[in-house]
């Protein structure tokens, strides 16, 4: 695989549509980061994902 990688966080942050709310918070740098993604329906949590990543050397 070849190409370039942009150092831009692709996460959305806060988004709402109807009764659904999406929230994503990320901490760290491009070299090492972690975050939490959540989806709520009518204010109640229905999905959660904890994630992490970074550079591979």
Secondary structure, DSSP 8 states (H G I E B T S, - for coil): -------------EEEETTEEEEEEEEE-SSEEEEEEEEEETTEEEEEEEEEEE---
